[in-house]
Amino acid sequence: MRLHRPPLLLLLTILGGVFATQLAPAAALGASTAQRSRPPVTGQGTLAQLGGRSGCLVDRSTPRRGCRPVRALRGPAPFLGSNAVAISRDGKNVYVAASRSDAIAVFRRDARTGKLTQRSGTAGCIAAKGAGGCAAAHGLNGPNSVAVSADGKNVYATSVISDAVTTFRRKPSTGALTQPRGGSGCIANRAAPGCATGRALDGPDVVTVSPDGDNVYVGAFFGNAVATFARDASTGALTQPSDTTGCIVNAPTDGCATGLALGAPEGMAISADGDNVYVATATSNALDVFSRNPSTGALTQATDGTGCIVNTPLAGCTTGTQLGGANAVAVSSDDDNVYVTSLLSNSLTSFNRAPSTGQLTQQTGTSACVIYVLAVGCSLGRALSAPEGLAVSSDGASVYAAAFKSGAVDSFNRNADSGALIQKPRRRGCLTVRATPDCALGRALSGVSSVAVSPDGKHLYSGSFASNAVGVFKRVARARPQGKG
């Protein structure tokens, strides 16, 4: 059954009402079994927002005291789009998908301080029809996800209104983006000016690039599909295979393979070895496992129970727990673990990955999940209402979640041996729009839904839809020396 697609503005209005930023009381959340057996707590991974105007950037149309005004940042990290912030591998640039500006905002990053600055003119942003003095682009109406290729040559974005995936060339010296002409810079679900036509791109929500740079994959929320593209390493241009390897759809569809539990893909991540693609699906309440052919980029899904983990029993899948409204996916840098945020379950779930096969098993006991409200079998989290975005630090010590309704960035310690997560204690465990006894105060975090950690592990950046803002945070990358006694 195909998911009905409501108008985007109506959808955002509904979601804005349902998930109005507010903090539920957290004082009653006590210590769980997982907390009693937690790994040693250090300062490693603790977040502190930069002071003054360096700590937050807001769109100039909605100035906020204490934040730096910038261009093309209205509606960053929209509700449909938990991967709207991306950082180049060289650490020099941060890119943000701003849905209401129909733009990708481009920022220079100071590697030492983490501060972001925006160049003037077309180097600072690229937008539909060149609005706001930005460079001009096709197929960029309602951008919601962005990814940078490992070689740093290209940036890719999905746009939910345009039903398109767009390709941009990146200038390494400045980070500026330009779109190729002649239809090679845009592939849309239907005929559109300046775009080639592709398949299975109805409501694209997430885009990711394989580590080897050979493929780009797109999750289509309204199309209940994953689209596969081959990438030209020299130009960055994308082509979609014409056979069934070009797309996988939840229900039988001409020209595409059929998948399991693929209702409304929202999150996607690829293992560092490039062997697997993991997809979180919101209406199937599932985490899907795909094997990737490194030679062709083709994806296949097993039907013996190893190809999907679902919240409720489904033939061909394994049953897991707390995956209601599965949203964002992240893989640890050592490839040993996969993590998922689930919006309806208010949870963060943990899975062990078998390196030889890529198969997943959910962790057991209270290590299986962290949840915002009391649930049997899970540890308890704070300020984790409607979690969306997710990121794992490159050193593997920390996992961060963006909670849309709580207006919070939550910090978790990750056990290097088991991969188990536990939220940092007391105020170190969360930054929120309103200070509470359980969380520290953060700025411009209303409707936060995307987070990304810099490759050097020194900083974290967030995108907040309702604040029209990007947050900048310093991260403690190393454990503090422990005294004796």
NORVEN-V100266 format. One record per residue. N is the residue number from 1. PHI is phi in whole degrees, -180 to 180 (NA if undefined). Layout:
[[N:PHI] [N:PHI]]
This chain:
[[1:NA] [2:-83] [3:-68] [4:-67] [5:-103] [6:-81] [7:-57] [8:-61] [9:-63] [10:-65] [11:-61] [12:-65] [13:-65] [14:-62] [15:-65] [16:-62] [17:-75] [18:-70] [19:-112] [20:-58] [21:-64] [22:-161] [23:-112] [24:-83] [25:-58] [26:-120] [27:-63] [28:-80] [29:-78] [30:-95] [31:-77] [32:-104] [33:-58] [34:-63] [35:-68] [36:-69] [37:-113] [38:-68] [39:-67] [40:-54] [41:-91] [42:-129] [43:-79] [44:-60] [45:86] [46:-64] [47:-105] [48:-138] [49:-71] [50:-60] [51:-77] [52:61] [53:-69] [54:-76] [55:-84] [56:-157] [57:-118] [58:-127] [59:-63] [60:-65] [61:-74] [62:-132] [63:-59] [64:-130] [65:-58] [66:89] [67:-118] [68:-84] [69:-77] [70:-138] [71:-103] [72:57] [73:-132] [74:-84] [75:67] [76:-71] [77:52] [78:-68] [79:-58] [80:-90] [81:148] [82:-95] [83:-125] [84:-93] [85:-122] [86:-136] [87:-122] [88:-66] [89:-60] [90:-78] [91:75] [92:-87] [93:-138] [94:-120] [95:-117] [96:-132] [97:-82] [98:-113] [99:-68] [100:-82] [101:-92] [102:51] [103:-147] [104:-110] [105:-84] [106:-116] [107:-127] [108:-84] [109:-114] [110:-84] [111:-64] [112:-80] [113:-100] [114:84] [115:-63] [116:-111] [117:-134] [118:-116] [119:-70] [120:-78] [121:66] [122:-71] [123:-74] [124:-92] [125:-173] [126:-133] [127:-143] [128:-58] [129:61] [130:68] [131:-61] [132:67] [133:77] [134:-86] [135:-63] [136:-93] [137:-145] [138:-99] [139:67] [140:-121] [141:-90] [142:76] [143:-64] [144:-137] [145:-150] [146:-145] [147:-146] [148:-115] [149:-67] [150:-63] [151:-80] [152:76] [153:-82] [154:-137] [155:-123] [156:-121] [157:-140] [158:-103] [159:-135] [160:-71] [161:-79] [162:-75] [163:53] [164:-142] [165:-115] [166:-111] [167:-115] [168:-129] [169:-86] [170:-109] [171:-89] [172:-58] [173:-72] [174:-122] [175:83] [176:-63] [177:-113] [178:-135] [179:-103] [180:-60] [181:-94] [182:76] [183:88] [184:-82] [185:-96] [186:-159] [187:-125] [188:-118] [189:-71] [190:-143] [191:-56] [192:-150] [193:-56] [194:79] [195:-125] [196:-80] [197:-103] [198:-122] [199:-125] [200:60] [201:-123] [202:-82] [203:69] [204:-63] [205:-123] [206:-152] [207:-136] [208:-148] [209:-114] [210:-66] [211:-58] [212:-81] [213:77] [214:-86] [215:-140] [216:-125] [217:-122] [218:-128] [219:-97] [220:-105] [221:-62] [222:-79] [223:-86] [224:50] [225:-149] [226:-121] [227:-103] [228:-114] [229:-132] [230:-87] [231:-113] [232:-79] [233:-65] [234:-85] [235:-112] [236:83] [237:-64] [238:-110] [239:-134] [240:-100] [241:-55] [242:-81] [243:-91] [244:-71] [245:-76] [246:-81] [247:-165] [248:-127] [249:-124] [250:-67] [251:-124] [252:-51] [253:-141] [254:-56] [255:85] [256:-128] [257:-74] [258:-104] [259:-114] [260:-109] [261:52] [262:-110] [263:-75] [264:62] [265:-62] [266:-123] [267:-126] [268:-154] [269:-150] [270:-116] [271:-64] [272:-62] [273:-79] [274:76] [275:-86] [276:-139] [277:-119] [278:-114] [279:-130] [280:-97] [281:-121] [282:-74] [283:-92] [284:-85] [285:52] [286:-145] [287:-117] [288:-97] [289:-117] [290:-120] [291:-88] [292:-113] [293:-81] [294:-65] [295:-81] [296:-112] [297:83] [298:-65] [299:-108] [300:-132] [301:-123] [302:-72] [303:-116] [304:-98] [305:103] [306:-93] [307:-90] [308:-164] [309:-121] [310:-122] [311:-73] [312:-127] [313:-53] [314:-146] [315:-56] [316:91] [317:-123] [318:-92] [319:-92] [320:-116] [321:-142] [322:58] [323:-117] [324:-67] [325:69] [326:-52] [327:-126] [328:-101] [329:-128] [330:-142] [331:-112] [332:-66] [333:-64] [334:-87] [335:68] [336:-88] [337:-139] [338:-126] [339:-125] [340:-138] [341:-94] [342:-130] [343:-66] [344:-77] [345:-85] [346:52] [347:-137] [348:-128] [349:-107] [350:-123] [351:-133] [352:-91] [353:-113] [354:-84] [355:-59] [356:-74] [357:-119] [358:80] [359:-69] [360:-116] [361:-133] [362:-71] [363:-63] [364:-104] [365:62] [366:-73] [367:-76] [368:-68] [369:-163] [370:-113] [371:-137] [372:-75] [373:-117] [374:-60] [375:-147] [376:-63] [377:92] [378:-118] [379:-81] [380:-99] [381:-113] [382:-116] [383:52] [384:-121] [385:-87] [386:57] [387:-69] [388:-124] [389:-71] [390:-154] [391:-150] [392:-114] [393:-69] [394:-66] [395:-82] [396:76] [397:-86] [398:-138] [399:-128] [400:-124] [401:-126] [402:-100] [403:-106] [404:-61] [405:-75] [406:-73] [407:61] [408:-138] [409:-111] [410:-102] [411:-115] [412:-126] [413:-79] [414:-112] [415:-73] [416:-64] [417:-86] [418:-101] [419:81] [420:-67] [421:-113] [422:-146] [423:-68] [424:-57] [425:-73] [426:54] [427:-72] [428:-72] [429:-85] [430:-163] [431:-116] [432:-132] [433:-67] [434:-128] [435:-66] [436:-135] [437:-61] [438:-100] [439:-139] [440:-81] [441:-84] [442:-119] [443:-112] [444:55] [445:-117] [446:-68] [447:68] [448:-67] [449:-142] [450:-142] [451:-140] [452:-147] [453:-103] [454:-64] [455:-57] [456:-81] [457:75] [458:-89] [459:-142] [460:-125] [461:-124] [462:-123] [463:-119] [464:-124] [465:-61] [466:-73] [467:-89] [468:51] [469:-142] [470:-116] [471:-99] [472:-122] [473:-130] [474:-87] [475:-117] [476:-75] [477:-87] [478:-130] [479:-68] [480:-75] [481:-57] [482:-96] [483:-76] [484:-83] [485:82]]
